[in-house]
């Protein structure tokens, strides 16, 4: 958790170059949210560009540049983190909701697999 807080604070400090969260209206938060979401979308495209996902390129799995891929994934994460910062979702709240949601997903997965096993 300590590392997540450090990452969060590093990104939050950088974002202060662009806006003051204390003075930001909900309307401005929505506008910035749109910008961050569009940026994530673009960055995800760059992640795909680093993967041999096309059928005719699947033989290139050994040629994946791990460093470039990690940089693009970090770009995605930074924009996503900006959304958490923008909407004042702290690292502690993030962790709490993350683990609550994980429990729900695991339960649904177990129930689905149980139902699939009973149908066979």
Secondary structure, 3 states (H helix, E strand, C coil): CHHHHHHHHHHHHHHCCCCCHHHCCHHHHHHHHHHHHHHHHHHHHHHHHCCCCCHHHHHHHHHCCHHHHHHHHHHHHHHHHHHHHHCCCCHHHHHHHHHHHHHHHHHHHHHHHHHHHHHC
